[in-house]
Amino acid sequence: SGDSPHVGLSMGSGAGKSWSARPLMAEASEYSDHRLVLIDRKHTEARNWSHRARVATELDEIRDLFDELEEEGESRLKTIPRGKDVVEISDTRPRITVFVDEGGELISDSKTKHPKDEEGRNSYEDIMTRARTFARKYRAAEIILIWCTQKPALSGDGHGLDSQIAGQMMMRLSLALATSTDTQVVFGNAAIEKGWKAHE
């Protein structure tokens, strides 16, 4: 097993994101040393993959799942042998691919104010804080993040990417995008000059 990069998958609404992502999810759930975790605020893909993946759709479920993943990630980091950069995956310590579908929905929903819970929290912003930590820290623990969005903007209403997470995405995939600005966000400022014109 090699060191796997975090992946960003972006494309406009109706461009085929779900169909294009399914081979990645199949690969991430096919082998005994791989596990797929699917976070889906729109529920659609979660229904399709619940037979072969751990799914979380509600914010409380996602928070609990992130608690577990953080504990697992910290445990794994402590076991990396001297001279190695990543943990060795196996049937008992599989690669975990955390697939966030509709990332813009997760960003938006985590900011929404809710009635206070028993611990005095009235938002789920800690979910995004955790997602940033996974992107920055747990690749070496073989916890891989795939972030999918229809709107690859880093700011503004309805933005679908977080700047800290985007900065850790070593592999970026795209189908059709809506604007040249979206193309620049996904592929970098020189993308259009180099002919990477996903908006066309």
C-alpha positions in Angstrom: 0.0 0.0 0.0 1.3 3.4 -0.9 0.6 6.8 0.6 -2.7 8.0 -0.7 -3.5 11.7 -1.3 -6.6 13.5 -0.2 -8.9 14.2 -3.2 -11.1 17.1 -4.2 -13.9 16.3 -6.7 -15.8 19.3 -8.1 -18.3 20.0 -10.8 -21.4 21.9 -11.4 -24.9 20.7 -10.6 -26.1 18.0 -13.0 -22.6 17.4 -14.5 -22.4 13.8 -13.3 -20.6 14.1 -10.0 -22.4 11.2 -8.3 -21.9 8.8 -11.2 -18.2 9.8 -11.5 -17.6 9.4 -7.8 -19.1 5.9 -7.6 -16.0 4.1 -8.9 -13.9 5.8 -6.2 -16.4 4.7 -3.5 -16.4 1.2 -5.0 -12.6 1.0 -4.8 -12.6 2.3 -1.3 -15.0 -0.4 -0.1 -13.9 -3.3 -2.2 -11.0 -4.9 -0.3 -10.6 -6.4 3.2 -8.0 -3.7 4.1 -10.2 -0.8 3.0 -13.2 0.8 4.7 -15.5 3.4 3.3 -17.2 6.1 5.4 -19.8 8.2 3.6 -21.0 11.5 4.9 -24.0 12.7 2.9 -26.3 15.5 4.1 -28.7 15.0 1.1 -29.1 11.2 2.0 -29.1 10.1 -1.7 -25.7 8.4 -1.9 -26.0 7.2 1.7 -29.0 5.0 0.7 -27.0 3.6 -2.2 -23.9 2.6 -0.1 -25.3 1.7 3.3 -24.8 -2.0 2.5 -21.0 -1.6 2.1 -20.1 1.6 3.9 -20.5 3.3 7.2 -22.9 6.2 6.5 -23.7 9.3 8.4 -26.3 11.8 7.3 -27.5 13.7 10.4 -25.3 16.3 12.1 -25.2 14.4 15.4 -24.2 11.2 13.6 -21.5 13.0 11.8 -20.2 14.5 15.1 -20.1 11.1 16.7 -18.4 9.6 13.7 -15.8 12.3 13.8 -15.2 11.6 17.5 -14.4 7.9 16.5 -12.2 8.8 13.6 -10.2 11.3 15.6 -9.6 8.7 18.3 -8.6 6.2 15.6 -6.3 8.7 13.8 -4.5 9.7 17.0 -4.0 6.0 17.9 -2.6 5.2 14.5 -0.2 8.1 14.4 1.4 6.8 17.6 2.1 3.4 15.9 4.0 4.7 12.8 7.4 2.9 13.0 10.6 4.9 13.0 11.7 5.6 9.5 8.2 5.3 8.0 5.8 8.1 7.0 2.5 6.2 7.1 0.9 3.3 8.9 0.8 0.0 7.2 -2.7 -1.0 6.3 -4.0 -4.4 6.9 -7.3 -6.3 7.5 -7.2 -5.2 11.1 -6.1 -1.6 10.4 -7.6 -0.8 7.1 -7.3 2.4 5.0 -10.4 4.5 5.9 -11.7 6.7 3.1 -13.9 9.4 4.4 -16.1 10.5 1.4 -17.9 13.8 2.0 -20.7 14.1 -0.6 -22.2 17.6 -1.1 -19.5 19.3 0.9 -21.2 22.7 0.5 -24.2 21.4 2.4 -22.0 20.2 5.3 -20.3 23.6 5.4 -23.6 25.5 5.4 -25.4 23.1 7.9 -22.5 23.2 10.3 -22.9 27.0 10.6 -26.6 26.9 11.2 -27.7 27.8 14.7 -29.7 25.2 16.6 -31.3 25.0 20.1 -28.6 24.5 22.7 -27.8 20.9 23.6 -26.9 19.6 27.0 -23.3 20.9 26.6 -24.4 24.4 25.6 -23.6 24.0 21.9 -25.9 25.6 19.4 -24.0 24.9 16.2 -22.0 22.2 14.6 -19.0 24.2 13.6 -16.8 21.7 15.4 -17.6 19.3 12.5 -15.7 21.5 10.1 -12.9 22.1 12.6 -12.6 18.3 12.7 -12.7 17.9 9.0 -9.8 20.4 8.7 -7.8 18.4 11.2 -8.4 15.2 9.2 -7.2 16.9 6.0 -4.1 18.3 7.7 -3.1 15.5 10.0 -4.5 12.0 9.4 -3.3 11.1 5.9 -0.3 9.5 7.5 -2.8 7.4 9.5 -4.3 6.2 6.3 -7.5 8.2 6.9 -8.1 9.7 3.5 -10.5 12.5 2.8 -12.4 12.9 -0.5 -14.4 16.1 -0.6 -17.1 16.5 -3.3 -18.9 19.7 -4.1 -21.1 21.3 -6.8 -19.8 24.8 -6.0 -16.0 24.9 -5.6 -15.9 28.5 -4.2 -13.9 29.2 -1.1 -16.1 32.0 0.3 -19.4 33.7 -0.2 -23.0 32.3 0.1 -23.2 28.6 -0.6 -19.4 28.1 -0.9 -18.6 24.4 -1.2 -14.9 24.3 -0.3 -13.0 25.1 2.9 -9.7 26.8 2.2 -7.7 24.7 4.7 -9.2 21.5 3.3 -8.6 22.6 -0.3 -5.0 23.3 0.6 -4.4 19.7 1.5 -6.0 18.2 -1.7 -3.1 16.8 -3.7 -5.4 15.3 -6.3 -8.3 17.3 -7.9 -10.9 16.0 -10.3 -13.5 17.8 -12.1 -16.2 17.6 -14.8 -17.9 20.7 -16.2 -17.7 23.7 -14.0 -19.9 26.8 -14.1 -17.3 29.6 -14.4 -13.7 30.4 -15.0 -13.4 31.4 -11.4 -14.5 27.9 -10.4 -11.8 26.5 -12.7 -9.2 28.7 -11.0 -10.2 27.6 -7.6 -10.1 23.9 -8.5 -6.9 23.8 -10.6 -5.0 26.9 -9.5 -4.5 30.4 -10.9 -2.5 29.2 -14.0 -5.1 26.6 -14.9 -6.8 28.5 -17.7 -3.5 29.6 -19.2 -2.4 26.0 -19.4 -5.7 25.0 -21.1 -7.5 23.5 -18.1 -10.9 25.0 -19.0 -13.4 23.0 -17.1 -15.9 25.8 -17.5 -15.9 25.2 -21.2 
